[in-house]
Amino acid sequence: MIESGFIPWPKDFARQYRDAGYWSDQTISEILENRFERFASKTALISEDGTELSYADLNRLSTRLAIHFNQLGLKLYDRVIHQIPNSPLSVLTFLGTLKAGAIPIMTLPPHREAEIMHFATLSGASGYAIPGNAKGFDFQELAGEVQKKCLTMGMVLVAGDTPRPGYHSIDALLRDPIEERIEAGGLPRPNPDLPAVLQLSGGTTGIPKLIPRTHNDYAYNFLRSAEVCGLDESIAMLIAIPQAHNFAFACPGLLGVLATGGREVISSTVSTEHLMGLIQRHRVTHFVAVPTMILGLLDHPDRHRYDLTSLKMILTGGSKLNPEVALRLRPELGCEVQQVMGMAEGPLFWTRLGDPDEVTLYTQGRPQSPADEFRIVDPETGEDVAPGDLGELWCRGPHTIRGYYRAEEYNGRAFSPDGFYKSGDLVRLHPSGNIIVEGRNKDCINRGGEKISAEEIENHLIAHPSVLNCAVVAMPDQLFGEKCCAFVVLASGASLTLEDICDFLCRERKIARFKLPERLETLNALPVTNVGKVNKKALREIIVEKMEAERHL
């Protein structure tokens, strides 16, 4: 049962959120069904090849898939790992899975066997939706390996390719109008208080945790985000970061666009020239971008060749936007910026339309919901710090979870006894009431918005026969903000190169490529603190000094 391992909101808080109108007790599919009917003739989704789907198309085709999925054996609350890259098939499969009453697990295309096996076994997943082949990788072979080890995994759905025997083609299901033979009225209805989607944590401790977002809280999440961002029927939003990301999906993302009658332009590549072409061709008004993508746009030598005058707003998050970069947007692109500091666990801090430049350019916003509560505390004592002092951000509210899925022991560390989520982000309170993000308290690397757990990489690295001890830290990078640096103590007589490490992590440990170290440093011993722990602060100082010396040379 999905209830096993899921921590609901306390009854008094749930009652408060209902009474205030934040929770509507509708499923996400019911909310979208209303929009599909209201905006039926309008364009909802545009693919990079120019294919357009209307709201009526999304409704009809997602219902078709839902009926097929149920007929193939997918049941209420079954978990389905979703790994299809940005495309209309990805959107339709997600919507169809929701309508079928099942729960999508939003994984990323770069994830490999190590991550997918963890998600499958932890969740008891019964389905797996994949591309056949993407960027030269055979996902059907990966599915076969997962099925050998995860006995609950019975259904594999393949998009855009010929399926292997026993697997099912999503393309073929979409071509079969099963709704003409079987009524859609029999589709199961989930409880809005139970999980609708399992998102992934930033992975600060080991492999990412599963984040249970309920219909009630996630619907309020994207509806409120859309309101804060001023979305309406006139907007065209370009999304090129992975659609599975919480930011691209519901902050306000795809779901916020669909809830307000706009259209989404979806791209499978982040090539700046390609994105500029999409902005020009489809008169994009809103661009969802991490800071590295914004820099790519501003610094592209051929930007003048494209008509980007339709662009009104860049929504940016994932990592902190440098104020000097934000200052360039209005004079160079003629658009505004809204910053968001958020996480898939739920908390969302936005700057607002009409905020003064001091807030828009130099802070990461304030809570989006009137019912959101936050504290800035000393992470060692749990006591509130003085206004303006640096502390860890703790959050509680109508779209902030009360616990990770099936992670009882970790939940005791990640949440306070009274239900505040300990974000691990180090922030200061600006006099305006907005927050300024200063860094991370938890041990992770933020590579252009992708969070990489140092502990996870260390656990894989230590398995290499040439590695006696290791530690992974963030090193500064002008484009991505941070990259991954591995410090290694070699076994006696051993030698090791960065290429050796990356080959081992990909071939033997089967981890996603974006997690690979991008620099290797060898030491005779790792520095330790006075209580015997690896001194990562010292390691970060070592790599910064080395890089600074190299820059001067």
C-alpha positions, -999 to +999 in steps of 0.1 A: +000+000+000+012+035-008+003+046+028+031+025+041+061+048+044+041+080+036+039+106+063+007+128+060+002+163+074-011+164+110-049+166+110-051+201+125-027+215+098-047+197+070-079+212+083-064+246+084-052+243+048-086+231+036-105+259+055-082+285+039-089+271+004-053+260-003-063+224-006-093+217-029-096+179-025-095+175-063-070+153-080-045+168-104-062+151-133-096+166-123-081+201-122-065+196-156-096+181-170-114+213-163-087+233-182-087+208-211-123+215-216-122+253-210-092+258-234-100+229-258-092+246-290-061+264-279-025+252-284-011+236-253+022+220-263+047+227-291+075+203-298+109+214-311+100+200-346+069+223-347+043+196-338+014+212-319-011+196-296-042+214-284-058+211-250-084+188-265-055+166-280-039+163-246-072+153-230-081+127-256-047+111-259-039+110-222-073+094-216-065+069-243-032+060-226-048+058-192-073+032-204-046+012-222-024+013-190-053+000-169-061-027-194-024-037-194-026-042-156-017-009-141-037-004-109-046+024-085-014+037-067+010+015-087+043+032-091+058+039-126+093+050-131+092+078-157+124+084-176+113+097-210+133+128-222+116+161-230+090+154-257+053+153-262+054+116-255+069+124-221+041+148-213+013+124-226+028+094-207+029+114-175-007+126-179-019+091-188-002+076-158-019+101-135-053+095-151-048+057-147-046+064-110-009+054-108+020+074-093+049+085-116+084+085-102+101+115-120+137+103-128+161+119-151+173+106-185+210+104-174+202+081-145+215+046-149+212+012-133+225+022-098+199+050-094+170+032-112+174+000-092+173+020-060+142+038-070+125+006-082+132-014-051+125+014-026+091+022-042+081-013-053+076+000-088+055-021-112+061+000-144+089+017-162+084+042-190+115+048-212+127+059-246+140+030-267+173+046-273+185+081-265+219+097-271+233+063-280+221+046-248+199+015-249+172+020-223+155-013-231+187-031-221+187-012-189+150-021-183+160-058-188+187-055-161+163-038-137+136-065-143+161-092-134+166-078-099+133-061-092+106-087-092+077-061-090+087-046-123+063-062-147+054-035-173+079-017-196+065+011-218+087+022-247+085+056-264+097+063-299+111+029-308+102-007-315+097-025-282+114-058-274+092-088-269+070-084-238+074-046-238+047-022-249+050+006-275+036+039-263+034+051-299+012+021-308-011+026-278-016+062-289-026+051-324-053+027-310-086+046-301-094+022-272-118+049-257-142+040-286-144+004-272-141+010-234-156+039-214-132+062-197-156+065-168-141+034-152-107+050-145-098+048-108-098+080-086-070+084-061-074+100-027-062+136-030-045+133+004-022+105-009+008+108-031+002+118-068+039+120-078+072+108-064+098+135-070+135+131-063+155+150-036+186+169-045+206+139-033+227+156-006+230+123+014+236+092-007+213+084-037+183+108-039+153+102-016+118+099-029+095+129-022+058+121-020+038+150-034+001+146-028-027+158-052-037+185-027-003+199-020+011+196-055-020+212-071-017+241-047+020+243-055+016+248-093-016+269-091+000+293-066+033+294-086+013+303-117-004+331-098+028+345-084+043+345-119+013+361-135+007+334-160-024+336-183-036+325-217-012+347-236+021+332-224+044+308-243+069+292-219+101+276-232+113+246-211+146+229-220+158+217-186+146+182-179+108+182-177+110+158-148+126+185-126+102+200-101+111+235-114+102+226-150+072+206-139+052+225-113+070+257-103+050+268-123+063+247-152+041+225-174+013+221-149+012+258-142+010+266-179-018+241-185-037+254-155-038+289-170-044+282-207-009+291-220+013+270-242+046+252-235+074+250-260+094+219-251+130+213-261+152+182-257+185+202-260+199+232-242+220+244-271+218+282-270+215+287-307+187+261-309+168+278-280+171+312-296+156+298-328+127+284-307+122+318-290+121+335-324+099+310-341+072+305-314+073+341-299+083+327-265+074+351-236+087+331-206+120+311-205+127+287-176+164+287-172+192+279-148+220+306-145+243+288-169+216+289-197+211+327-191+249+333-195+249+312-227+221+335-240+238+368-230+272+358-242+263+341-275+282+359-304+253+354-328+225+366-305+219+396-327+208+374-356+177+363-337+145+382-329+142+378-292+118+407-286+089+385-276+108+375-244+092+392-214+104+371-184+131+347-174+123+324-145+155+313-129+164+289-101+184+258-094+214+278-083+220+314-073+219+340-101+249+364-099+235+400-096+259+412-122+244+388-147+208+398-137+217+434-143+224+427-179+190+412-187+169+444-191+194+464-212+206+435-234+174+414-238+147+438-228+132+413-204+127+410-166+137+382-142+119+364-114+142+344-091+130+313-072+147+295-045+130+262-040+133+224-037+112+194-047+104+189-010+080+218-014+094+252-002+093+279-028+106+315-024+099+339-052+107+375-060+075+392-072+064+411-103+069+447-096+095+442-068+122+469-067+156+460-083+171+457-048+149+427-042+146+413-078+184+413-085+199+407-051+176+383-033+160+349-040+125+359-029+100+352-001+075+324+005+049+320-022+021+310+001+006+331+030+006+299+050+043+291+045+064+293+077+101+296+078+129+299+103+166+307+099+185+288+126+219+279+138+223+244+124+242+233+155+218+245+181+185+248+163+180+283+177+169+312+156+197+335+145+195+373+147+179+390+116+206+394+089+228+366+104+237+335+084+217+304+093+200+272+079+166+276+063+138+255+079+103+255+063+068+242+069+036+248+050+008+235+027+031+223+000+061+212+021+063+175+028+064+161+063+087+132+054+105+113+026+089+081+014+101+050+033+130+068+050+120+067+086+156+070+100+166+098+077+134+117+084+144+119+120+174+140+110+158+160+081+127+172+099+123+189+133+100+174+159+074+201+150+075+194+113+099+219+098+119+207+069+156+213+074+166+225+039+204+225+043+205+259+025+224+287+043+206+320+040+203+355+054+172+376+059+172+407+038+156+438+054+127+435+029+117+402+043+132+382+014+160+357+017+196+358+003+211+323-004+247+321+006+255+284+002+248+249+015+251+233+049+247+198+035+275+180+017+266+184-020+278+199-053+255+221-073+266+217-109+245+241-129+214+233-109+220+195-107+226+185-071+252+158-067+256+140-034+293+139-023+285+109-001+270+089-030+301+094-052+325+086-023+306+053-017+312+043-053+348+055-055+359+036-024+350+004-043+378+010-068+408-013-060+433+015-063+415+038-038+424+035-002+404+065+010+386+094-008+365+126-004+345+145-029+340+183-027+327+212-048+352+233-067+343+266-082+335+269-119+327+301-138+300+285-160+284+259-138+289+275-104+304+243-090+320+211-103+330+178-086+365+173-074+377+139-061+405+138-035+420+103-034+445+084-012+459+056-033+465+021-022+501+011-019+518+010-053+487+020-072+482+047-098+450+063-110+439+089-136+407+109-139+398+088-170+403+056-150+379+069-123+352+080-148+354+047-167+350+028-134+320+048-122+303+045-156+311+009-165+312-008-131+291+013-108+267+025-136+260+060-123+247+090-142+274+108-162+266+143-148+278+130-114+313+122-126+343+140-110+358+165-133+391+168-114+413+143-095+437+152-068+458+126-049+470+130-013+491+109+011+463+114+037+430+133+039+430+162+064+408+156+094+391+178+120+399+176+158+372+149+162+387+128+134+362+136+106+375+144+071+380+181+069+362+191+038+365+228+044+403+223+042+399+203+010+378+230-006+405+255+004+432+233-012+414+231-045+406+268-046+443+277-039+455+253-066+430+267-092+440+302-083+477+294-087+470+278-121+450+308-132+480+331-125+504+308-143 
